[in-house]
């Protein structure tokens, strides 16, 4: 949820935000001060935020890493979309063999592959639709990774292959759950205001699309709910936006980013 907040109100503005602003914003969705402070600290330790002191107050700003994460999330939410109607049946394959002792690198690589749309074909071999910039995905992981571009040939059964590599049933249920919660006259009526609704909406949406590989439309089940869910997300975000932005403006205590630039422009 912090990433959602950063994406809407911090990314691209060249500012750092007072810790109390985060606490006040997330209290509206039931997140405690302790949990917010703990998450901010973990994000600093992971290189996703950096601290900047101004007087006696502590502010938090983006890093190059978090700016890239937010830029990618912005692209996925507002530009590339969830429907892949590409005519070509091209795929990117990544093979890797990392030592068992590289547990952290293995976990990091798998997380990046899933976000980039890859699914596991078999141990150490993952596949994703289209021409994926795999060099960016594997950057910093180390040796032992191989990348190929391919297209399916007879007798490959792509429907069966996709069924093995991706949990389409689970993904479909997540989209349907999103629609049950948000495709209604008064979505999240228990939330105190539109800032809370907006944060909840986009956070849930990001959690879903992070696991959506954007498979070619020809391989998806009939009546696939992703496009309708995306439309509802966009419509509601615009509906919540005026009040959410006004509330955020009243909450935000900011200072200029001491880096002197917007990371989004890099």
C-alpha positions as CSV (number, residue, x, y, z in Angstrom):
1,X,0.0,0.0,0.0
2,X,2.9,2.3,0.6
3,X,4.0,1.8,-3.0
4,X,0.5,2.6,-4.1
5,X,0.6,5.9,-2.1
6,X,4.0,6.7,-3.5
7,X,2.9,6.0,-7.1
8,X,-0.1,8.4,-6.8
9,X,1.3,11.2,-4.8
10,X,5.2,11.2,-4.7
11,X,6.5,9.6,-7.9
12,X,7.7,12.2,-10.4
13,X,7.4,15.2,-8.1
14,X,10.9,15.3,-6.7
15,X,9.8,15.4,-3.0
16,X,10.3,13.6,0.3
17,X,7.4,12.9,2.6
18,X,7.2,13.2,6.4
19,X,6.8,9.9,8.2
20,X,3.7,11.3,10.0
21,X,2.0,11.8,6.6
22,X,2.3,8.1,5.9
23,X,1.0,7.3,9.4
24,X,-2.0,9.5,9.0
25,X,-2.8,8.2,5.5
26,X,-2.6,4.5,6.4
27,X,-4.5,4.9,9.6
28,X,-7.5,5.6,7.3
29,X,-7.3,2.0,6.1
30,X,-6.7,0.5,9.5
31,X,-2.9,0.2,9.5
32,X,-1.3,1.0,12.8
33,X,1.5,3.6,13.4
34,X,3.8,0.8,14.5
35,X,3.2,-1.2,11.3
36,X,3.7,1.8,9.1
37,X,7.0,2.8,10.8
38,X,8.2,-0.8,10.6
39,X,7.4,-1.0,6.9
40,X,9.2,2.3,6.2
41,X,12.3,1.0,7.9
42,X,12.2,-2.3,6.0
43,X,11.8,-0.3,2.7
44,X,14.9,1.8,3.6
45,X,16.9,-1.4,4.4
46,X,15.8,-2.8,1.0
47,X,16.9,0.3,-0.9
48,X,13.3,1.3,-1.8
49,X,13.3,4.4,0.3
50,X,15.9,6.8,1.7
51,X,15.8,9.0,4.7
52,X,16.2,12.8,4.6
53,X,16.2,14.9,7.8
54,X,14.8,18.4,7.8
55,X,15.0,20.1,11.2
56,X,13.8,17.6,13.8
57,X,11.6,15.7,11.3
58,X,12.4,12.6,9.3
59,X,11.3,12.5,5.6
60,X,11.4,9.6,3.1
61,X,12.2,9.9,-0.6
62,X,12.4,7.6,-3.5
63,X,15.5,5.8,-4.7
64,X,16.4,4.8,-8.2
65,X,15.1,1.3,-7.4
66,X,11.7,2.4,-6.1
67,X,11.3,4.8,-9.0
68,X,11.9,2.0,-11.4
69,X,9.3,-0.2,-9.6
70,X,6.8,2.6,-9.7
71,X,7.4,3.4,-13.3
72,X,6.9,-0.3,-14.2
73,X,3.7,-0.3,-12.1
74,X,2.4,2.8,-13.8
75,X,3.0,1.2,-17.2
76,X,1.2,-2.0,-16.1
77,X,-1.8,-0.2,-14.7
78,X,-2.4,2.6,-17.2
79,X,-0.7,1.7,-20.4
80,X,0.0,-1.9,-21.3
81,X,-3.2,-3.2,-19.8
82,X,-4.3,-6.8,-19.2
83,X,-5.3,-7.8,-22.7
84,X,-2.7,-9.2,-25.0
85,X,-4.1,-9.4,-28.5
86,X,-0.8,-9.6,-30.4
87,X,-0.9,-11.5,-33.7
88,X,2.5,-13.1,-33.4
89,X,2.9,-16.2,-31.3
90,X,6.4,-15.4,-30.0
91,X,7.7,-16.4,-26.6
92,X,10.8,-15.7,-24.4
93,X,12.5,-18.5,-22.6
94,X,14.8,-18.2,-19.6
95,X,16.9,-21.1,-18.3
96,X,18.9,-20.9,-15.2
97,X,20.9,-23.1,-12.9
98,X,21.9,-21.4,-9.7
99,X,23.8,-23.0,-6.8
100,X,21.6,-24.2,-3.9
101,X,23.5,-21.8,-1.7
102,X,22.2,-18.9,-3.7
103,X,18.8,-19.0,-2.0
104,X,18.4,-15.2,-2.0
105,X,19.3,-14.9,-5.7
106,X,16.9,-17.7,-6.6
107,X,14.0,-16.1,-4.7
108,X,14.8,-12.7,-6.3
109,X,15.0,-14.2,-9.8
110,X,11.7,-16.1,-9.4
111,X,10.0,-12.9,-8.1
112,X,11.3,-10.9,-11.1
113,X,10.3,-13.6,-13.6
114,X,6.7,-13.7,-12.3
115,X,6.4,-9.9,-12.5
116,X,7.7,-10.0,-16.0
117,X,5.0,-12.6,-17.1
118,X,7.1,-15.8,-16.9
119,X,5.7,-19.2,-15.8
120,X,7.7,-22.3,-15.0
121,X,7.8,-25.0,-17.8
122,X,10.0,-27.3,-15.8
123,X,12.8,-26.9,-13.2
124,X,15.1,-24.0,-14.2
125,X,13.1,-23.2,-17.5
126,X,10.6,-20.4,-17.6
127,X,8.5,-19.0,-20.4
128,X,6.8,-15.7,-21.1
129,X,4.6,-14.4,-24.0
130,X,6.2,-11.9,-26.4
131,X,9.7,-10.4,-26.6
132,X,10.6,-9.7,-23.0
133,X,13.6,-7.6,-22.1
134,X,15.1,-10.4,-20.1
135,X,18.4,-8.6,-19.7
136,X,16.7,-6.2,-17.4
137,X,14.9,-9.0,-15.5
138,X,18.1,-10.9,-14.7
139,X,20.3,-7.8,-14.1
140,X,22.5,-8.3,-11.1
141,X,21.6,-12.0,-10.5
142,X,24.9,-13.3,-11.8
143,X,26.0,-16.1,-14.1
144,X,24.1,-19.2,-15.0
145,X,21.1,-17.6,-16.8
146,X,20.4,-18.2,-20.5
147,X,17.8,-16.4,-22.7
148,X,16.1,-17.5,-25.9
149,X,13.4,-16.3,-28.2
150,X,11.1,-19.0,-29.7
151,X,7.8,-19.8,-31.3
152,X,5.7,-23.0,-30.8
153,X,5.9,-25.8,-33.4
154,X,3.8,-28.9,-33.9
155,X,3.2,-31.1,-31.9
156,X,3.4,-28.7,-29.0
157,X,0.0,-28.3,-27.3
158,X,0.1,-24.6,-26.2
159,X,-3.1,-24.8,-24.2
160,X,-1.8,-27.8,-22.2
161,X,1.6,-26.0,-21.8
162,X,0.0,-22.8,-20.6
163,X,-2.2,-24.9,-18.2
164,X,1.0,-26.4,-16.7
165,X,3.0,-23.2,-16.5
166,X,0.3,-20.8,-15.2
167,X,-2.5,-21.0,-12.6
168,X,-5.2,-19.5,-14.9
169,X,-8.0,-20.8,-12.6
170,X,-6.5,-19.0,-9.6
171,X,-5.9,-15.8,-11.6
172,X,-9.5,-15.9,-12.9
173,X,-10.8,-16.3,-9.3
174,X,-8.8,-13.2,-8.2
175,X,-10.3,-11.1,-11.0
176,X,-13.8,-12.3,-10.2
177,X,-13.2,-11.5,-6.5
178,X,-12.1,-8.0,-7.5
179,X,-15.3,-7.6,-9.4
180,X,-17.5,-8.8,-6.5
181,X,-15.9,-6.2,-4.2
182,X,-15.7,-3.3,-6.6
183,X,-18.4,-3.6,-9.3
184,X,-21.2,-2.4,-7.2
185,X,-23.1,0.8,-6.6
186,X,-21.3,1.6,-3.3
187,X,-17.9,-0.1,-3.3
188,X,-16.1,-0.3,0.0
189,X,-18.8,1.7,1.8
190,X,-17.1,1.0,5.1
191,X,-14.0,3.0,4.2
192,X,-13.9,6.5,5.7
193,X,-13.2,8.5,2.5
194,X,-12.1,8.3,-1.1
195,X,-8.4,8.3,-0.2
196,X,-8.8,5.1,1.6
197,X,-10.9,3.6,-1.2
198,X,-8.4,4.7,-3.8
199,X,-5.5,3.1,-1.8
200,X,-7.4,-0.1,-1.3
201,X,-8.5,-0.3,-5.0
202,X,-5.1,0.2,-6.6
203,X,-3.3,-1.9,-4.0
204,X,-5.6,-4.9,-4.7
205,X,-5.4,-4.3,-8.4
206,X,-1.6,-4.3,-8.4
207,X,-1.5,-7.5,-6.3
208,X,-3.6,-9.1,-9.1
209,X,-1.8,-7.8,-12.1
210,X,1.6,-8.7,-10.6
211,X,0.7,-12.3,-11.2
212,X,-1.0,-11.8,-14.6
213,X,1.4,-12.9,-17.4
214,X,-0.7,-11.1,-20.1
215,X,-1.1,-14.4,-22.0
216,X,-2.3,-14.1,-25.6
217,X,-6.0,-13.7,-25.9
218,X,-6.3,-16.8,-28.1
219,X,-5.2,-19.0,-25.1
220,X,-7.5,-17.6,-22.5
221,X,-10.8,-19.1,-21.5
222,X,-14.0,-17.7,-22.9
223,X,-15.4,-14.8,-20.9
224,X,-12.0,-14.1,-19.2
225,X,-12.9,-11.4,-16.6
226,X,-9.6,-9.3,-16.7
227,X,-10.8,-6.7,-19.2
228,X,-14.0,-5.9,-17.3
229,X,-12.1,-5.8,-14.0
230,X,-9.6,-3.3,-15.5
231,X,-12.4,-1.1,-16.8
232,X,-14.0,-1.0,-13.3
233,X,-10.6,-0.2,-11.7
234,X,-10.0,2.7,-14.1
235,X,-13.5,4.1,-13.7
236,X,-13.5,4.0,-9.9
237,X,-10.0,5.5,-9.7
238,X,-11.2,8.5,-11.7
239,X,-14.3,8.7,-9.4
240,X,-12.3,8.6,-6.2
241,X,-9.5,10.9,-7.5
242,X,-10.8,14.4,-6.8
243,X,-11.6,13.8,-3.1
244,X,-8.6,11.5,-2.6
245,X,-6.2,14.2,-4.0
246,X,-7.7,16.9,-1.8
247,X,-7.3,14.8,1.3
248,X,-3.8,13.8,0.4
249,X,-2.9,17.5,-0.2
250,X,-4.0,18.2,3.3
251,X,-2.0,15.3,4.8
252,X,1.2,15.6,2.9
253,X,4.1,17.4,4.7
254,X,6.9,17.4,2.1
255,X,10.3,18.9,1.4
256,X,12.2,19.0,-1.9
257,X,14.2,15.9,-2.6
258,X,17.9,16.7,-1.8
259,X,19.0,14.8,-4.8
260,X,17.7,17.8,-6.8
261,X,15.9,15.8,-9.4
262,X,12.9,13.7,-10.1
263,X,14.0,10.0,-10.3
264,X,11.2,9.5,-12.9
265,X,13.2,11.6,-15.4
266,X,16.2,9.3,-15.3
